[in-house]
Amino acid sequence: MESDESFTYTKSGDLGFEIYKDGDVYVVVGDLVDMLCRNVALNDPDSMAYFQKILREKGVISRLKEMGIKENDVVSIGDVEFDFVN
């Protein structure tokens, strides 16, 4: 996989994540993503709210913004791809 830019976050006792670009797609991988994929039901609104809350709390959203993500850019987290909405 070619990567234009990447960022890795790991905090002692916390779930780490890495973000890299694969073409025009922002890809988020790591222990945080693994945990979310195990615990989030995509068809459940409460579960999706939890998913979004964790992405904000763990700094994924702010890091995507720092990397230059724009409205409607594609984000891939686990098996899920979605358009970024600020």
The 8 nearest C-alpha neighbors of each residue, nearest first, counted from 0:
[[1, 2, 21, 20, 22, 19, 3, 26],
 [0, 2, 21, 3, 22, 20, 19, 4],
 [1, 3, 20, 4, 21, 19, 0, 5],
 [4, 2, 20, 1, 5, 19, 21, 22],
 [3, 5, 2, 19, 20, 6, 66, 18],
 [6, 4, 19, 18, 2, 7, 20, 3],
 [5, 7, 18, 17, 19, 8, 4, 62],
 [6, 8, 17, 16, 18, 9, 5, 15],
 [9, 7, 15, 16, 17, 6, 10, 14],
 [10, 8, 15, 11, 14, 7, 16, 13],
 [11, 9, 13, 12, 15, 8, 14, 16],
 [10, 12, 13, 9, 14, 15, 8, 16],
 [11, 13, 10, 14, 9, 15, 30, 31],
 [14, 12, 10, 11, 15, 9, 31, 30],
 [13, 15, 31, 30, 9, 16, 12, 10],
 [16, 14, 9, 8, 30, 31, 29, 13],
 [17, 15, 29, 8, 28, 31, 7, 30],
 [16, 18, 7, 28, 6, 27, 29, 8],
 [19, 17, 27, 6, 26, 5, 28, 7],
 [18, 20, 5, 26, 4, 25, 2, 6],
 [19, 21, 25, 2, 24, 3, 22, 26],
 [22, 20, 24, 2, 23, 1, 25, 19],
 [21, 23, 24, 20, 1, 2, 3, 25],
 [22, 24, 21, 20, 25, 73, 72, 74],
 [25, 23, 73, 21, 20, 22, 74, 26],
 [24, 26, 20, 74, 19, 75, 73, 21],
 [27, 25, 75, 19, 18, 74, 20, 24],
 [26, 28, 18, 76, 17, 75, 25, 16],
 [29, 27, 17, 16, 32, 18, 26, 76],
 [30, 28, 16, 32, 31, 15, 17, 33],
 [29, 31, 33, 14, 32, 15, 34, 16],
 [30, 32, 14, 34, 33, 29, 15, 16],
 [33, 31, 35, 29, 34, 30, 28, 36],
 [32, 34, 30, 36, 31, 35, 29, 37],
 [35, 33, 31, 37, 32, 36, 30, 38],
 [36, 34, 32, 38, 37, 33, 39, 31],
 [35, 37, 33, 34, 38, 39, 32, 77],
 [36, 38, 34, 35, 39, 33, 40, 32],
 [39, 37, 35, 36, 34, 40, 46, 50],
 [40, 38, 46, 35, 36, 41, 37, 50],
 [41, 39, 42, 43, 46, 38, 47, 36],
 [40, 42, 43, 47, 39, 46, 44, 79],
 [41, 43, 40, 44, 47, 46, 39, 45],
 [42, 44, 46, 40, 41, 45, 47, 39],
 [45, 43, 47, 46, 48, 42, 41, 40],
 [46, 44, 48, 47, 43, 49, 50, 40],
 [45, 47, 49, 43, 48, 39, 44, 40],
 [46, 48, 50, 44, 49, 45, 41, 43],
 [47, 49, 45, 51, 46, 50, 52, 44],
 [48, 50, 52, 46, 47, 51, 53, 45],
 [51, 49, 47, 53, 48, 52, 46, 54],
 [52, 50, 54, 48, 49, 53, 47, 55],
 [51, 53, 49, 55, 54, 50, 56, 48],
 [52, 54, 56, 55, 50, 51, 57, 49],
 [55, 53, 59, 51, 57, 52, 56, 60],
 [54, 56, 52, 60, 58, 53, 57, 59],
 [57, 55, 53, 58, 54, 52, 59, 60],
 [58, 56, 54, 55, 59, 53, 60, 14],
 [59, 57, 61, 55, 56, 60, 62, 54],
 [58, 60, 54, 62, 61, 57, 55, 63],
 [61, 59, 63, 55, 62, 58, 54, 64],
 [62, 60, 64, 58, 63, 59, 65, 55],
 [61, 63, 65, 59, 64, 60, 58, 66],
 [64, 62, 66, 60, 65, 61, 68, 59],
 [63, 65, 61, 67, 68, 62, 66, 60],
 [66, 64, 62, 67, 63, 61, 68, 60],
 [67, 65, 63, 64, 68, 62, 4, 5],
 [68, 66, 64, 65, 69, 63, 62, 72],
 [69, 67, 64, 63, 66, 72, 70, 65],
 [70, 68, 72, 71, 67, 83, 64, 84],
 [69, 71, 84, 83, 72, 85, 68, 82],
 [72, 70, 82, 83, 84, 73, 69, 81],
 [73, 71, 83, 82, 69, 70, 68, 74],
 [72, 74, 82, 24, 81, 83, 25, 71],
 [75, 73, 25, 81, 80, 24, 26, 82],
 [76, 74, 80, 26, 79, 25, 27, 77],
 [77, 75, 27, 79, 78, 26, 80, 32],
 [76, 78, 79, 32, 75, 36, 28, 33],
 [77, 79, 76, 80, 75, 36, 32, 81],
 [80, 78, 76, 77, 75, 81, 74, 41],
 [81, 79, 75, 74, 76, 73, 78, 82],
 [82, 80, 74, 73, 83, 79, 75, 72],
 [81, 83, 71, 73, 72, 74, 84, 80],
 [84, 82, 71, 72, 70, 73, 81, 74],
 [85, 83, 70, 71, 82, 69, 72, 81],
 [84, 70, 83, 69, 60, 71, 64, 68]]
